[in-house]
Amino acid sequence: MNIVVIDGQSGRMGQLFIEKARAAGIAEPITAIGTNALATAAMLKAGATQGATGENPVLVACRSADII
């Protein structure tokens, strides 16, 4: 399963979601996409498998996502 989390500004909501998902035992890869570098860094720190920043990564990652 491919999970994509998209967040902007500070990335706090995405960070909380990823932390809760990892705490619940979800081991599937999580791709964090932030609208800025700060948001992406926060989600990666929370446990995302990979991250990207910007508009184009949103378009590319959503094509293969099972859950957004």
Stockholm file with secondary structure:
# STOCKHOLM 1.0

chainA/1-68         MNIVVIDGQSGRMGQLFIEKARAAGIAEPITAIGTNALATAAMLKAGATQGATGENPVLVACRSADII
#=GR chainA/1-68 SS CCEEEEECTTCHHHHHHHHHHHHTTCCSCEEEEESSHHHHHHHHHHTCSEEEESHHHHHHHHHSCSBC
#=GC SS_cons        CCEEEEECTTCHHHHHHHHHHHHTTCCSCEEEEESSHHHHHHHHHHTCSEEEESHHHHHHHHHSCSBC
//
